[in-house]
Amino acid sequence: MFLTKDQAKAMLMKNMNMSEEDFSEGEKWVKSKCTCADCPSYVASETDLGFCWPSIGQSEHIHDEKNCICGQCPVFNEADLQFAYYCTRDSEVQQSWQMTQERAADGGRPTEE
């Protein structure tokens, strides 16, 4: 099961005590610092940036994972993000929620890497 983009947005806004204006400003900030277009996974047909942000999330155009550079992105570091391949695996909120669901289904035990 996955969150919709609206559900992911609502979750982030609630957890961070954000207003709609704060959320919109956050998205602008993410897009202004995003380095997705420099990633080997990025494809010419893609027009979005900032896949880590919940209202953007997973790309409809990027399908192959090639040497992710998320960990080198200023957004990743300044926002203290934890995951990678947002273009193919969805936003930080979605991946975090999914991990929580998987752990709950496994009795709360950490998953083996």
Rosetta silent file (secondary structure, phi, psi, omega in degrees, C-alpha in Angstrom):
SEQUENCE: MFLTKDQAKAMLMKNMNMSEEDFSEGEKWVKSKCTCADCPSYVASETDLGFCWPSIGQSEHIHDEKNCICGQCPVFNEADLQFAYYCTRDSEVQQSWQMTQERAADGGRPTEE
SCORE:     score description
SCORE:     0.000 S_00000001
   1 L     0.000  141.217 -179.372    0.000    0.000    0.000 S_00000001
   2 L  -125.108  155.738  172.891    1.187    3.483   -0.846 S_00000001
   3 L   -79.621  147.082  169.364    0.211    6.974    0.187 S_00000001
   4 L   -75.487  165.894  177.111   -1.293    9.268   -2.420 S_00000001
   5 H   -60.830  -37.311  178.063    0.585   12.508   -3.026 S_00000001
   6 H   -65.078  -40.088  178.280   -2.161   14.320   -1.111 S_00000001
   7 H   -66.569  -41.764  178.665   -1.774   11.944    1.842 S_00000001
   8 H   -63.934  -42.140  177.631    2.018   12.353    1.810 S_00000001
   9 H   -60.856  -47.974 -179.225    1.624   16.127    1.667 S_00000001
  10 H   -61.246  -39.821  179.922   -0.845   16.096    4.572 S_00000001
  11 H   -63.929  -45.762  179.042    1.493   13.869    6.609 S_00000001
  12 H   -63.373  -45.221 -178.741    4.467   16.192    6.083 S_00000001
  13 H   -61.479  -41.029  179.520    2.404   19.280    6.842 S_00000001
  14 H   -67.886  -49.014 -177.491    1.093   17.751   10.062 S_00000001
  15 H   -64.036  -31.978 -177.962    4.472   16.400   11.227 S_00000001
  16 L  -102.211    3.697 -179.129    6.250   19.668   10.474 S_00000001
  17 L    53.103   50.926 -176.203    3.365   21.924   11.543 S_00000001
  18 L  -100.440  145.298  170.867    3.353   23.543    8.090 S_00000001
  19 L   -88.847  171.300  174.949    0.766   25.798    6.512 S_00000001
  20 H   -57.865  -39.780  179.785   -0.132   25.599    2.820 S_00000001
  21 H   -64.275  -43.715  177.714    2.114   28.617    2.295 S_00000001
  22 H   -60.020  -42.887 -179.392    4.999   26.905    4.116 S_00000001
  23 H   -62.464  -44.780  179.224    4.504   23.795    1.980 S_00000001
  24 H   -62.732  -42.572  177.958    4.524   25.834   -1.224 S_00000001
  25 H   -65.197  -37.954  177.369    7.658   27.691   -0.133 S_00000001
  26 H   -61.469  -43.354  178.678    9.287   24.370    0.752 S_00000001
  27 H   -63.024  -41.457  177.628    8.592   23.030   -2.728 S_00000001
  28 H   -62.106  -42.110  179.291   10.099   26.164   -4.293 S_00000001
  29 H   -61.650  -46.938  179.693   13.168   25.793   -2.076 S_00000001
  30 H   -58.446  -49.371 -178.148   13.576   22.123   -3.056 S_00000001
  31 H   -63.969  -32.211 -178.799   13.281   22.903   -6.770 S_00000001
  32 H   -72.363  -25.236 -177.588   15.766   25.794   -6.504 S_00000001
  33 H  -106.262  -10.279 -173.952   18.468   23.578   -4.948 S_00000001
  34 L   -60.484  139.969  177.658   17.647   20.282   -6.658 S_00000001
  35 L  -115.187   16.367 -178.094   20.355   18.501   -8.666 S_00000001
  36 H   -52.150  -40.520 -175.877   18.113   15.799  -10.193 S_00000001
  37 H   -63.367  -18.502  178.938   18.775   17.010  -13.740 S_00000001
  38 H   -89.907   -5.293 -175.171   22.490   16.191  -13.267 S_00000001
  39 L   -77.431  141.889  175.889   21.797   12.584  -12.256 S_00000001
  40 L   -60.444  -23.863  178.753   22.635    9.697  -14.620 S_00000001
  41 L   -76.455  -22.863 -175.959   19.117    8.347  -13.974 S_00000001
  42 L   -65.186  140.176 -179.218   17.452   11.546  -15.230 S_00000001
  43 L  -118.666  153.414 -175.883   15.967   11.326  -18.730 S_00000001
  44 L   -60.071  -29.705 -177.622   15.357   14.017  -21.344 S_00000001
  45 L   -76.224  -10.601 -179.825   11.591   13.428  -21.369 S_00000001
  46 L   -79.787  139.422  178.422   11.345   14.356  -17.659 S_00000001
  47 L  -118.553   -9.896 -178.829   10.301   17.929  -16.847 S_00000001
  48 L   -91.952  159.619  172.580   10.034   17.724  -13.058 S_00000001
  49 L  -136.086  159.287  173.802   12.659   18.239  -10.381 S_00000001
  50 L    82.947   45.073 -176.256   12.560   17.597   -6.647 S_00000001
  51 L   -65.128  -17.530  177.235   11.285   14.030   -6.498 S_00000001
  52 L   -70.927  -19.115 -177.910   12.061   13.922   -2.770 S_00000001
  53 L   -83.031  134.937 -170.946    9.195   16.404   -2.193 S_00000001
  54 L   -61.600  -29.028  179.343    5.816   14.717   -1.526 S_00000001
  55 L   -80.720   -9.060  177.029    3.759   16.658   -4.055 S_00000001
  56 L  -103.806  -63.002  174.493    6.223   15.682   -6.790 S_00000001
  57 L    61.433 -154.397 -172.927    7.364   12.198   -5.801 S_00000001
  58 L   -59.619  138.267  178.377    8.148    9.392   -8.205 S_00000001
  59 L   -74.124  146.725  172.892    8.738   10.195  -11.864 S_00000001
  60 L   -89.119   -9.784 -174.997    6.487    8.818  -14.568 S_00000001
  61 L  -108.718  -27.014 -176.789    9.401    8.969  -17.034 S_00000001
  62 L   -94.404  125.677 -178.121   12.417    7.653  -15.120 S_00000001
  63 L  -126.071  -23.789 -177.428   12.525    3.889  -14.734 S_00000001
  64 L  -101.423  134.023  178.459   16.204    2.915  -14.622 S_00000001
  65 L   -95.330  115.692 -176.286   18.354    3.541  -11.550 S_00000001
  66 L  -131.288  101.479  172.283   21.850    4.642  -12.575 S_00000001
  67 L    50.410   63.907 -178.518   24.371    5.850   -9.985 S_00000001
  68 L   -50.370  136.794  176.419   22.075    7.954   -7.794 S_00000001
  69 L  -113.884   14.436  179.968   23.431   11.362   -6.754 S_00000001
  70 H   -52.473  -41.882 -177.782   20.711   12.170   -4.199 S_00000001
  71 H   -63.717  -16.296  178.712   23.261   11.974   -1.377 S_00000001
  72 H   -97.168   -4.990 -176.228   25.270   14.788   -2.983 S_00000001
  73 L   -76.041  138.616  176.291   22.272   17.113   -3.383 S_00000001
  74 H   -57.727  -34.171  178.465   22.071   20.214   -1.170 S_00000001
  75 H   -63.236  -46.171 -179.597   18.420   19.359   -0.437 S_00000001
  76 H   -55.472  -47.375 -176.425   19.393   15.898    0.810 S_00000001
  77 H   -75.816  -45.027 -177.279   21.991   17.325    3.165 S_00000001
  78 H   -71.581  -30.450  179.306   20.202   20.473    4.342 S_00000001
  79 L   -94.577    1.488  178.340   16.882   18.675    4.920 S_00000001
  80 L    55.318   48.832  179.877   18.624   15.670    6.536 S_00000001
  81 L   -75.819  162.187 -173.059   16.999   13.182    4.157 S_00000001
  82 L  -120.806  -20.503 -170.701   17.633    9.458    4.543 S_00000001
  83 L  -106.403 -165.906 -178.044   16.684    7.659    1.353 S_00000001
  84 L  -153.828  177.389  179.123   17.700    7.713   -2.325 S_00000001
  85 L    49.312   47.254  179.841   16.411    7.192   -5.835 S_00000001
  86 H   -60.437  -29.768 -179.529   13.407    9.443   -5.183 S_00000001
  87 H   -65.248  -29.386 -179.198   12.750    9.557   -8.916 S_00000001
  88 H  -111.565  -18.119 -175.084   12.018    5.819   -9.000 S_00000001
  89 H  -113.921   -5.330  175.801   11.124    5.011   -5.380 S_00000001
  90 L    93.874  177.118 -171.494    9.065    8.103   -4.436 S_00000001
  91 L   -63.989  167.693  176.402    9.408   10.960   -1.968 S_00000001
  92 H   -56.853  -45.722 -179.600   11.117   10.929    1.430 S_00000001
  93 H   -61.018  -46.230 -178.112    7.711   10.855    3.150 S_00000001
  94 H   -63.643  -46.085 -179.299    6.513    7.941    1.016 S_00000001
  95 H   -65.438  -38.751  177.998    9.675    5.876    1.499 S_00000001
  96 H   -64.658  -44.483  178.986    9.675    6.532    5.242 S_00000001
  97 H   -63.024  -43.069  179.787    6.017    5.565    5.528 S_00000001
  98 H   -61.961  -41.999  178.503    6.596    2.430    3.470 S_00000001
  99 H   -63.283  -40.678  177.793    9.499    1.391    5.706 S_00000001
 100 H   -61.388  -42.481  179.183    7.314    1.918    8.780 S_00000001
 101 H   -64.923  -41.033  179.378    4.597   -0.265    7.246 S_00000001
 102 H   -65.512  -40.923  178.388    7.082   -3.015    6.390 S_00000001
 103 H   -66.127  -40.761  178.918    8.517   -2.989    9.909 S_00000001
 104 H   -62.906  -39.627  179.781    5.033   -3.114   11.435 S_00000001
 105 H   -69.002  -24.232 -179.723    4.154   -6.081    9.231 S_00000001
 106 L   -97.260   20.920  178.383    7.360   -7.773   10.379 S_00000001
 107 L    75.864   18.742  177.560    6.476   -7.328   14.048 S_00000001
 108 L    84.910    0.990  178.732    8.476   -4.127   14.441 S_00000001
 109 L   -77.955  140.391  175.969   11.847   -5.747   13.813 S_00000001
 110 L   -59.302  143.737  177.461   14.312   -3.763   11.694 S_00000001
 111 L   -76.273  147.670  177.454   14.621   -5.119    8.179 S_00000001
 112 L   -80.000  136.075 -178.913   17.910   -6.725    7.209 S_00000001
 113 L   -88.789    0.000    0.000   19.906   -4.748    4.691 S_00000001
